[in-house]
Amino acid sequence: MSEADIHFDFFAYLKAAISERPDRGSVTYGDVRAEYTDGLSGRADIVVFDDDGAPVFIVEAKRPDGDGSRETDPYSADVIRQAFGYAGDLGAPFFCTYNEKRLVVFDAFEKGVPLLERSQKSYIISDPEEFADTLLDEVADLMEGDKNWDAVDDVFIERVNTLHEYMSPRVETELENHLNEDEDFQSDFEQWTAAQGIEYDRDDEDEREEVQREFAQQAAYLIINKVIFYKILESSPTYSKDIDPLVPRPSHVQEDLEEYFSHLVDEVDFEAIYEHDNIYSEIPLDAVEGKLRAFILELDDYDLSQFNSDVIGRIYEGVIPADRRRAMGEYYTPPAICDLITRLTVQSSDDTVLDPACGSGGFLVSAYHRLHDKLPEPAGGHEHILSHLSGVEINRFPAHLTAINLAIQDLSAYTEWVDVEIKDFFDVKKYQKLGGREMAGAGGTETEEGLGDQRGGYDAVVGNPPYIRQENIDDKDKVRNHLSSDEIDAEDMSSYSDIYAYFITHGTEFLADGVDFGFITSDRWLDTQYGEDVQQFLLDNYEIRAIIKFDRQVFDDALVDSSVVILRRQSDKSERDSNVAKFLRLKQELSIDDIAAIVEEEAEPNKLVTNDDYRLVTRKQAALHHEKKWNVFFFAPPLYFDLDAHPAVVELGDIAGVSRGITTGANPFFFGHTDEFDELGLEPYSTHALKATG
């Protein structure tokens, strides 16, 4: 479909929607014109006017590339400038870029803000006809101030995602061609997949396509990530004098990037980011180098320092396929949850912190800020904090992102080392020299000898362990091996436990006595049979400070079917039994300080506090040994607790035999957990008519 076809179709949809309902609150729409030239040096694809004849917004469709693809980039600086020019000439307050699959609305006249950083709102489109009607409402709401613009970091992430969407299929085609034409490369690729534990059979079409698609997505992601990090360093006063501005020559982009990156590694370091497996460098980038070069030049127009440190991690979440991350049990942790857990577990500027499943580094970045806030001004800074943070991550890509995210916390200071170990956490042993381990420090991925004895005695263990159901755990014997140690002594833990239960037990080995542990996990352990074993382990090893659940409206990122567990390692049974455990259900959004105050305030046992913001139940920890399913503390009505405490009430099992009746299992439907839907890749809707990305 040509550009003309795209914008004429959308013009017709807008015209029909205005004819049917011109009045949209703050705006009454009038005419809509295609191929508009009056007062312009060029031709605007679509101009929408109000009923007084004043232009409201411009729509510019990106001209297709020579290959006829419609997967063009509405974030392209050229098309944005073209649309902005038309809006300026006509005095339209808004302009849009559009490629049938995505539309971005821009505020045309935002004073003192560079063009590419103007307020934006992005939409993914599945039905252009329905979306045309919605766009008229959206623009009216933006004009009235009833809609929020996308956050600046969200805009940048969407921009990167659209570039990745463009690059990935083209890199995949280049990969397929290279495999067909070069037998040596084909052999190298097969050896690489085998070394990664990836099943790859070129005779199996489905398997071949899946592996090559994922490889191309990763390759595109890696090159984009390297470019962004280089530009961040280039804009930093600490590093700018040591590196050249990144300006690759047209038609020599791949060759020049290799030279720039090699020079950076030689002169500065950051080997971990720039020296990946050679197989990635062997794929020609001819099909994407024009777009990639344009993006590199475009980055000069962004103030990269304004993005918070989790942006790179969120780029990873956006470009690595969701089903692949689901298979690995990886889920994005909202920064507020990271901050809440580190607020409750990191108590001193000298605390050492371990995240045993660090992903792209959200918890370690949060712990960095917590340590920084606790650190007296003269006591040092960046290097001191980094020396107190450790991560373990089985996947090389997010491990490298952790290194980047921590390195960019203070670009005024050099980063000599970031302690992130690329390994399965269940292969990491407490205080055991492993003979060497692969690290993802800022200085490179390498094997460090004699560092295995550093693991253990941490002052805080935090994280979001993978959500992998027990039936999907690859090597359950290895995962359960630590349960037989004298320190853990939990061999009887149910083999039906999901993997986060083993992260709790194994994480316990690395924690000093009297200090804190904080995880966000699935809440299945609160009401399942295997959960009773998890509960017993906690009662035998920790003071349970708080277990926190969230109603749906508390966070923008839904955390239903999740729970935050805040524990204190305690070897003294009497101290454990006398502890007052808190079961906190948040109904409305509260500040982290307010939540922390509830958790940290001394409380009497056997209390029920409920209000519009939260519900709090307290219990003496010794009493929890007799409670099999702790979910009751979050949802049972007050009458339940009154009856439970009444001397005349006994458990039915004490006076009668209780068993499950005969069931067929042939129920017409079942209710499931949200995490089960995620694991199966089920969505609430089969398709979206409209999806706002901000």
RALIN-V714675 format. One line per field, one symbol per residue. ss: DSSP state (H for helix, E for strand, L for the rest). phi: phi as a letter, one per 30 degrees, with the letter a starting at -180 (. if undefined). A space follows every 10 residues. Layout:
ss: ???
phi: ???
//
This chain:
ss: LLHHHHHHHH HHHHHHHHHH LLELLLLEEE EEEEEELLLL LLLEEEEEEE LLLLEEEEEE ELLLLLLLLL LLLLLLHHHH HHHHHHHHHH LLLEEEEELL LEEEEEELLL LLLLHHHLLE EEEEELLHHH HHHHHHHHHH HHHHLLLLLL LHHHHHHHHH HHHHHHHHHH HHHHHHHHHH HLHHHHHHHH HHHHHLLLLL LLLLHHHHHH HHHHHHHHHH HHHHHHHHHH HHHHLLLLLH HHLLLLLLLL LLHHHHHHHH HHHHHHHLLL HHHHLLLHHH HHLLLLLLHH HHHHHHHHHH HLLHHHLLLL HHHHHHHHHL LHHHHHHLLL LLLLHHHHHH HHHHHLLLLL LLEEELLLLL LHHHHHHHHH HHHHLLHHHL LHHHHHLLEE EEELLHHHHH HHHHHHHLLL LLLLLLLLEE EELLHHHLLL LLLLLLEEEE ELLEEEEELL LHHHLLLEEE EEELLLLLLH HHLLLHHHHH HHHHLLLLLL LLLLLLLLHH HHHHHHHHLL EEEEEEEEEE EELHHHLLHH HHHHHHHHHH HEEEEEEEEE LLLLLLLLLL LEEEEEEEEL LLHHHHHHLE EEEEEELLLL LHHHHHHHHH LLLLLLLEEE LLLEEEEEEE HHHHHHLLLL LHHHHLLHHH HHHHHLLLLL LHHHLLLLLL LLLLLLLLLL LLLHHHHHHH LLLLLLLLLE EELL
phi: .deddddddd eddddddddd addbidbcdc cbbchdbeic dbbddbbccd dciddcacbc dddddddidc dccdceeddd dddddddddc iddbbbcbbi cbbbcbddbc diceedcdeb bcbcccbedd deddeddddd ddddidbddd dedddddddd dddddddedd dddddddddd cbdddedddd ddddddicdb bddceddddd dddddddddd dddddddddd ddddddedcd dcbdedbdde ibdddddede ddddddcckh dedccceeed ddddcedbdd dddddddddd dccddddddd dddddeddcd eddddddcic bdceeddedd dddccccbdc dcbccdbdhc jedddddedd ddddddeddj aedededccb bbadcddddd deededdddb ddcdcdabcb cdadedcccd hcdcikbdcc dddkcaccdi cddddkidda cblbdeccde dcddbddddc eddddddchb edeedddddd dddddddddc cddibcbbbc becdddbcdd ddddeddddd bbdddabbbb deddbddebd ibbcccbbeb dddddddddc dccccdcbdb dddddddddd ddbddicbcb bdcabbccbd deddeccdbd dedcbddeee ddddddddcb deddbadcbd ddbcicddab dbdedddddd idcdbdacda bddc
//
